[in-house]
Amino acid sequence: MSGLCGWRRQRRFIYLMSFGDNLAFVRALAQASPVTQPLVVFYRPQQERAAQRLARSGIDVRPFRDDLRFVFTGIPTVMQARVLFCDNYYAFLGGLRHPRRMRIVQVWHAAGAIKRFGWDDPTTAQRSASDQRRFQAVYDHFDEYVVGSPAMARVFARSYRVPLARMQVLGYPRSDRYRDPKWQRLSREAVAEAAPELTGHRVILYAPTYREGVTFTPPAGLAAALTADPNAKVVVKVHPALKASAHQLQEQLGQQVVVTESISTTDLLNVAETVVTDYSSVAFDYSLVPNAHSLLFFLFDWDDYRRDPGVQPDLEDWLPGPIIKTTTQLAAAIRADEPTDLTQFNQRWNSANDGAATQRVVARYAALLAK
């Protein structure tokens, strides 16, 4: 189908959305689009709420799945893209005819990498030869990768086996909010309204990564460790697929837990004094907010996890703080409440995430529409 539609002139922005936390950037793309060729956003069904917010701004949003309907109705529109923005890995790109004028740009959904992915993921070597060819076909289709630091550029080049020259160190647009005083104020007000019980307390946010296979068993003693500071309030935010485990942990936490399913992790980062995480990219976001005090890496399954799915080979060299493996160590760290020095961590991973990333990214690609 993309071959049949290859004659169409590429003159608009198209955005493929599977994460709903980059809406400000999408709106900026819409404003930079010609009136005669407005932005089109194709969104995964799970981002229906985010898409509705964009629609209220007058943006053309269309749901898509990898099915025949998308082949016959979506691909003809995709082939009109002068710049096709992708916030994730989209398998159909591997079979897309790539016109010379079309620029396919990866705008990833995380500012840094703790886990391995792509060819660095040990499970990739175990996949079939056809799967591996498909993976690389998708990676090769990306003409440019927008990244927030040279460190992330090197990770992408290695993990996707693509030239380092494709990396554009412009900063992640979604990181701009963390440098915006107005957003910070509105975010804090939203949290105070939705969860007033957090006000006046030290907020400890526990945000573990999504684990493949949709399994997460909290280690024994975790609830007691998280509540080691009796004056703190604890918020648990896990992947939506792990709600059952989250409820189990919340029941163990008792009165100190605050259940805030309606509040995003992004907003909670803006009020948290302590974030406890593991291999999640939430660490890179938290290090940007002005209220970041202590960032604790509770890697209770470190010995197994670093083998499968694996972590970045130099992780221990740049992690801002010690690896915490036991709940006893975690409790001690929470009680001590020592500040985490995030200076070198940010210099490594957030060097271009200075609050002006959206402006730079839009300027670069808007210039292509005029050609």
Secondary structure, 3 states (H helix, E strand, C coil): CCCCCCCCCCCEEEEEECCCCCHHHHHHHHHHCCCCCCCEEEECHHHHHHHHHHHHCCCEEEECCCCHHHHHHHHHHHCCEEEEEECCCCHHHHHCCCCCCCEEEEECCCCCCCECCHHHCCCHHHCCHHHHHHHHHHHHHCCEEEECCHHHHHHHHHHHCCCHHHEEECCCHHHHHHHCHHHHHHHHHHHHHHCHHHCCCEEEEEECCCCCCCCCCCCCCHHHHHCCCCCEEEEECCCHHHHHHHHHHHHHHHHHEECCCCCCHHHHHCCCCEEEECCCCHHHHHCCCCCCCEEEEECCCHHHHHHHHHECCCHHHHCCCCEECCHHHHHHHHHHCCCCCCHHHHHHHCCCCCCCHHHHHHHHHHHHHCC
